[in-house]
Amino acid sequence: MKTLLAILTVVGAIMVIWYAAAVPMNMGTAISEAQRAGVEVTPPEAQVRRDMSGTSLTLKNLGLISATWELKRPRLPAPHQVAIELWDTTAMKKVNSKRSLIYHGWVTLSATLLGFAFGTGLGILLAVGIVHSKVMDMSVMPWAIVSQTIPIIALAPMIIVVLYSIGIQGIIPKAIISAYLSFFPVVVGMVKGLRSPDAMQTDLMHTYSASQAETFWKLRLPSSLPYLFASLKVGIAASLVGAIVGELPTGAVSGLGARLLAGSYYGQTVQIWSALFAAAILASVLVGIVGLLERGLLRRMGLSR
């Protein structure tokens, strides 16, 4: 009960701040619409009004506060506007409609899962090699770290152009970008997990004359699972970001990235915010699924707390 109360308190505070921030940011637009409708505002001179801050305009036009929360194209949409747009583009649209966020979310999700599978597989293989090979530890790990210093927004167009030039289009370029973002957390987490057994545990395995493979399967791998799942939660969220970023340079017509592009092209800020919230909800669901798998597997193996 205390946890629920704390969550509701934080959410309520965010809503209050959000509504308050929307007023000065949207007041200029609200005044413009009021002037076109023949409503008297302060100050009446357009040039003076443009030179004034949103806060000053708000203090001089308190009667227009409610109007700042109902604009068709606000600078900052009010929470209820985003909620209505989410409802209209999910529950009120057919799943296969190009205006449905469920349809666009599925397009992005398919690239996310494929890229996450690529990135996770690559990250686990690299981690195993790094732990068991000094050469890979000294050579591969530094390059893996350096690869993450390249901004994905700069790398994504390069990957897409190169792949397009050799005839690879569709979901694969987005999946590769997703894999690029998701493999590094898996590498780091898996390496930490595989190295987590202490010297006493490894010496005990040697005492039992266990081979390197037996030590891996019976000691290192089970010990690494908590670390692996922690990194998978980060990786799945990063993979979703990669899929969305991969849709931006291509001028995609489907996917959450495409909804963001369309909203920015036509000044539909409510559409942009609804797509952002849809992406956040999708990421939360994916992380939650990974968490459920973690609890189930660790409980089955007797490793849960």
C-alpha positions as CSV (number, residue, x, y, z in Angstrom):
1,M,0.0,0.0,0.0
2,K,2.8,2.4,0.8
3,T,4.5,1.6,-2.5
4,L,1.3,2.3,-4.4
5,L,0.8,5.6,-2.5
6,A,4.4,6.6,-3.3
7,I,4.0,5.8,-7.0
8,L,0.7,7.7,-7.2
9,T,2.3,10.7,-5.4
10,V,5.1,10.8,-7.9
11,V,2.7,10.5,-10.9
12,G,0.5,13.2,-9.5
13,A,3.4,15.5,-9.0
14,I,4.5,14.9,-12.6
15,M,1.0,15.6,-13.9
16,V,0.9,18.9,-11.9
17,I,4.3,20.0,-13.2
18,W,3.3,19.0,-16.8
19,Y,0.1,20.9,-16.8
20,A,1.8,23.9,-15.3
21,A,4.6,23.8,-17.9
22,A,2.1,23.6,-20.8
23,V,0.5,27.0,-19.8
24,P,3.5,29.4,-20.6
25,M,4.7,27.3,-23.5
26,N,1.3,27.3,-25.2
27,M,0.1,30.8,-24.2
28,G,1.5,32.5,-27.3
29,T,-0.4,30.1,-29.6
30,A,-3.5,30.4,-27.5
31,I,-3.4,34.2,-27.7
32,S,-3.0,34.0,-31.5
33,E,-6.1,31.8,-31.8
34,A,-8.0,34.0,-29.5
35,Q,-7.1,37.1,-31.5
36,R,-8.3,35.4,-34.7
37,A,-11.6,34.6,-32.9
38,G,-12.0,38.3,-32.0
39,V,-11.2,37.9,-28.3
40,E,-9.5,40.8,-26.6
41,V,-6.1,39.9,-25.2
42,T,-3.2,41.7,-23.4
43,P,-1.2,43.2,-25.0
44,P,-3.0,43.6,-28.3
45,E,0.1,44.5,-30.3
46,A,1.5,41.4,-32.1
47,Q,5.1,42.6,-32.0
48,V,5.1,43.3,-28.3
49,R,3.4,40.0,-27.6
50,R,6.2,38.1,-29.5
51,D,8.8,39.9,-27.4
52,M,7.2,38.9,-24.1
53,S,8.0,35.7,-22.2
54,G,5.4,32.9,-21.8
55,T,5.2,33.7,-18.1
56,S,4.5,37.4,-18.7
57,L,1.8,36.5,-21.2
58,T,0.2,34.0,-18.8
59,L,0.1,36.6,-16.0
60,K,-1.6,39.1,-18.3
61,N,-4.1,36.5,-19.8
62,L,-5.1,34.3,-16.9
63,G,-8.5,33.7,-18.6
64,L,-6.8,31.8,-21.4
65,I,-5.1,29.2,-19.2
66,S,-7.7,26.5,-20.0
67,A,-7.3,27.2,-23.7
68,T,-3.6,26.3,-23.5
69,W,-4.6,22.7,-22.7
70,E,-6.9,22.4,-25.7
71,L,-4.9,23.6,-28.7
72,K,-4.8,21.4,-31.8
73,R,-1.1,22.0,-32.3
74,P,0.4,22.9,-29.0
75,R,4.1,23.3,-28.3
76,L,3.7,21.0,-25.3
77,P,0.5,18.9,-25.3
78,A,-1.4,18.5,-22.0
79,P,-1.4,15.0,-20.5
80,H,-5.1,14.4,-21.3
81,Q,-4.4,15.2,-25.0
82,V,-1.7,12.6,-25.1
83,A,-3.9,10.1,-23.3
84,I,-6.8,10.7,-25.8
85,E,-4.5,10.4,-28.8
86,L,-3.1,7.1,-27.4
87,W,-6.7,5.8,-26.9
88,D,-7.8,6.9,-30.3
89,T,-4.8,5.3,-32.1
90,T,-4.9,2.0,-30.2
91,A,-8.4,1.0,-29.1
92,M,-10.3,3.0,-31.7
93,K,-8.4,2.0,-34.8
94,K,-8.1,-1.4,-36.5
95,V,-4.9,-3.2,-35.7
96,N,-3.9,-3.3,-39.4
97,S,-4.7,0.4,-39.9
98,K,-1.8,2.7,-40.9
99,R,-3.1,5.1,-38.2
100,S,-2.9,2.5,-35.5
101,L,-0.1,2.7,-32.9
102,I,-0.4,-1.1,-32.4
103,Y,0.4,-1.6,-36.1
104,H,3.4,0.8,-36.0
105,G,4.5,-0.7,-32.6
106,W,4.5,-4.2,-34.1
107,V,6.7,-3.1,-37.0
108,T,9.2,-1.6,-34.5
109,L,8.9,-4.6,-32.2
110,S,9.7,-7.1,-34.9
111,A,13.0,-5.3,-35.7
112,T,13.7,-4.9,-31.9
113,L,13.3,-8.6,-31.2
114,L,15.4,-9.6,-34.2
115,G,18.2,-7.2,-33.3
116,F,18.0,-8.2,-29.6
117,A,18.4,-11.8,-30.6
118,F,21.4,-11.0,-32.7
119,G,23.0,-8.7,-30.1
120,T,22.4,-11.1,-27.2
121,G,23.9,-14.1,-29.1
122,L,26.9,-12.1,-30.2
123,G,27.4,-10.6,-26.7
124,I,27.3,-14.0,-25.0
125,L,29.7,-15.6,-27.5
126,L,32.1,-12.6,-27.1
127,A,31.9,-12.8,-23.3
128,V,32.6,-16.5,-23.3
129,G,35.6,-15.9,-25.5
130,I,36.9,-13.0,-23.4
131,V,36.7,-15.0,-20.2
132,H,38.5,-18.1,-21.6
133,S,41.0,-16.4,-23.8
134,K,43.6,-13.8,-22.7
135,V,44.1,-12.8,-26.3
136,M,40.4,-11.9,-26.8
137,D,40.3,-10.2,-23.4
138,M,43.2,-7.9,-24.5
139,S,42.0,-7.3,-28.0
140,V,38.2,-7.7,-28.4
141,M,37.1,-6.0,-25.1
142,P,38.8,-2.6,-25.8
143,W,37.2,-2.5,-29.3
144,A,33.8,-3.4,-27.9
145,I,34.2,-0.4,-25.5
146,V,35.4,1.9,-28.3
147,S,32.5,0.9,-30.5
148,Q,30.0,2.4,-28.0
149,T,31.7,5.9,-28.3
150,I,30.3,6.4,-31.8
151,P,27.0,8.2,-31.7
152,I,24.2,5.9,-33.0
153,I,22.5,8.8,-34.8
154,A,25.7,9.3,-36.9
155,L,26.3,5.5,-37.4
156,A,22.7,4.5,-38.4
157,P,22.7,6.3,-41.8
158,M,26.0,4.8,-42.6
159,I,24.8,1.3,-41.9
160,I,21.6,1.8,-43.8
161,V,23.4,3.3,-46.9
162,V,26.0,0.5,-47.0
163,L,23.3,-2.2,-46.6
164,Y,21.1,-0.6,-49.2
165,S,24.0,-0.5,-51.7
166,I,24.3,-4.3,-51.5
167,G,20.5,-4.8,-51.7
168,I,19.7,-5.4,-48.1
169,Q,16.6,-3.5,-47.1
170,G,13.6,-3.9,-44.8
171,I,13.9,-5.1,-41.3
172,I,17.6,-6.2,-41.4
173,P,19.2,-2.8,-41.3
174,K,17.1,-1.8,-38.3
175,A,17.8,-5.1,-36.6
176,I,21.6,-4.6,-37.1
177,I,21.3,-1.1,-35.5
178,S,19.4,-2.7,-32.6
179,A,22.0,-5.4,-32.2
180,Y,24.7,-2.8,-32.1
181,L,23.1,-1.1,-29.1
182,S,22.1,-4.2,-27.3
183,F,25.3,-6.4,-27.6
184,F,27.5,-4.2,-25.4
185,P,25.5,-4.4,-22.1
186,V,25.3,-8.2,-22.6
187,V,29.0,-8.5,-23.1
188,V,29.8,-6.5,-20.0
189,G,27.2,-8.2,-17.8
190,M,28.1,-11.7,-19.0
191,V,31.8,-11.2,-18.5
192,K,31.2,-9.9,-15.0
193,G,28.9,-12.9,-14.3
194,L,31.3,-15.6,-15.7
195,R,34.1,-14.2,-13.6
196,S,31.9,-13.9,-10.4
197,P,32.9,-17.4,-8.9
198,D,35.6,-16.8,-6.4
199,A,38.9,-18.7,-6.2
200,M,37.6,-21.2,-3.6
201,Q,34.8,-22.3,-5.9
202,T,37.0,-22.8,-8.9
203,D,39.6,-24.6,-6.8
204,L,36.8,-26.9,-5.6
205,M,36.0,-27.7,-9.2
206,H,39.7,-28.5,-9.9
207,T,39.7,-30.7,-6.9
208,Y,36.8,-32.7,-8.4
209,S,39.0,-33.0,-11.6
210,A,36.3,-31.0,-13.5
211,S,37.2,-30.1,-17.1
212,Q,37.0,-26.5,-18.3
213,A,33.7,-27.3,-20.0
214,E,32.3,-28.8,-16.9
215,T,33.4,-25.8,-14.8
216,F,31.7,-23.6,-17.3
217,W,28.3,-25.4,-17.4
218,K,28.1,-26.2,-13.7
219,L,29.7,-23.2,-12.1
220,R,30.4,-20.2,-14.3
221,L,27.1,-20.2,-16.4
222,P,24.7,-20.6,-13.4
223,S,26.7,-17.9,-11.5
224,S,26.4,-15.5,-14.5
225,L,22.6,-15.7,-14.9
226,P,21.7,-12.9,-12.5
227,Y,24.2,-10.6,-14.2
228,L,23.0,-11.7,-17.6
229,F,19.4,-10.9,-16.9
230,A,20.3,-7.5,-15.5
231,S,22.1,-6.7,-18.8
232,L,19.3,-8.2,-20.9
233,K,16.9,-5.6,-19.3
234,V,19.2,-2.8,-20.4
235,G,19.8,-4.5,-23.8
236,I,16.1,-4.9,-24.7
237,A,15.4,-1.3,-24.0
238,A,18.5,-0.2,-26.0
239,S,17.4,-2.5,-28.8
240,L,14.1,-0.7,-29.0
241,V,15.9,2.6,-29.2
242,G,18.0,1.3,-32.0
243,A,15.0,0.1,-34.0
244,I,13.4,3.5,-33.7
245,V,16.6,5.3,-34.7
246,G,17.0,3.0,-37.6
247,E,13.6,4.1,-39.0
248,L,14.5,7.8,-38.9
249,P,17.1,8.1,-41.7
250,T,15.1,5.8,-44.1
251,G,12.0,8.0,-44.3
252,A,10.0,4.9,-43.1
253,V,6.3,4.9,-43.5
254,S,5.6,2.4,-40.7
255,G,7.0,2.0,-37.2
256,L,7.1,4.2,-34.2
257,G,10.0,6.1,-35.7
258,A,7.9,6.8,-38.8
259,R,5.1,8.2,-36.5
260,L,7.7,10.6,-34.9
261,L,8.9,11.7,-38.4
262,A,5.3,12.3,-39.6
263,G,4.5,14.2,-36.5
264,S,7.6,16.5,-36.9
265,Y,6.9,17.1,-40.6
266,Y,3.4,18.2,-40.0
267,G,3.8,19.9,-36.6
268,Q,1.6,17.3,-34.9
269,T,3.2,17.5,-31.4
270,V,0.4,15.4,-29.9
271,Q,1.2,12.6,-32.4
272,I,4.9,12.9,-31.5
273,W,4.2,12.6,-27.8
274,S,1.8,9.7,-28.2
275,A,4.4,7.8,-30.2
276,L,7.0,8.5,-27.5
277,F,4.7,7.2,-24.8
278,A,3.9,4.2,-26.9
279,A,7.6,3.5,-27.2
280,A,8.0,3.9,-23.4
281,I,5.1,1.5,-22.7
282,L,6.5,-1.0,-25.1
283,A,9.9,-0.8,-23.5
284,S,8.4,-1.3,-20.0
285,V,6.5,-4.4,-21.2
286,L,9.6,-5.9,-22.7
287,V,11.7,-5.2,-19.6
288,G,8.9,-6.7,-17.5
289,I,8.8,-9.9,-19.6
290,V,12.6,-10.3,-19.2
291,G,12.1,-9.8,-15.4
292,L,9.4,-12.5,-15.3
293,L,11.7,-14.9,-17.2
294,E,14.5,-14.1,-14.8
295,R,12.4,-14.8,-11.7
296,G,11.0,-18.0,-13.2
297,L,14.4,-19.4,-14.3
298,L,16.3,-18.4,-11.2
299,R,13.6,-19.8,-9.0
300,R,13.7,-23.1,-10.9
301,M,17.4,-23.3,-10.5
302,G,17.3,-22.4,-6.8
303,L,19.2,-19.1,-7.3
304,S,16.4,-16.7,-6.5
305,R,16.6,-14.7,-3.2
